[in-house]
Amino acid sequence: MWVALYTAAIVAVNWMFTAIAPWQTPLGDLYLANIVVGFVFVLRDYAQRDLGHSVLLATAAAGVLTWFMVDPAIAVASITAFTLSETADWAVYSWLRRPLSQRILMSSVIAVPLDTFAFQYLAGYLTPAAFMTEVASKALGVVIVWYLLRARDRRRAITA
């Protein structure tokens, strides 16, 4: 279920970049997708729990769907950005032997700005407003997942 939601969310957010006009701000264009994209990272974390590092196959599938349904340039930017951030996540997950909640938080410090910059630069949507908003959106999503996982771990520790 998480994998299907993750794949659909990537395509939906990529579609939003091309279909919904941006808001003009003093710091540059701001897209609705910059605000909601944080939830894609949440879904990726859950999909990664189901698939492990094979989550890149779901990312590739979303890229193919984006290529045909949205825009090839957006698909290339999306696949590149997700691959870079997934590689950063893989490094953190593979080398740190910490609880999942901590690994998610630590990997996001690297993956979120890397993914955001790569996508926005390659897709031609990079503005200070878009970058800051998207990083904040993704960070909020990550903090929510971190909090939920930490609460779950604490409940398990109490019952054990």
Secondary structure, 3 states (H helix, E strand, C coil): CHHHHHHHHHHHHHHHHHHCCCEEECCEEECHHHHHCHHHHHHHHHHHHHHHHHHHHHHHHHHHHHHHHCCHHHHHHHHHHHHHHHHHHHHHHHHCCCCHHHHHHHHHHHHHHHHHHHHHHHHCCCCHHHHHHHHHHHHHHHHHHHHHHHHHHHHHHHHC
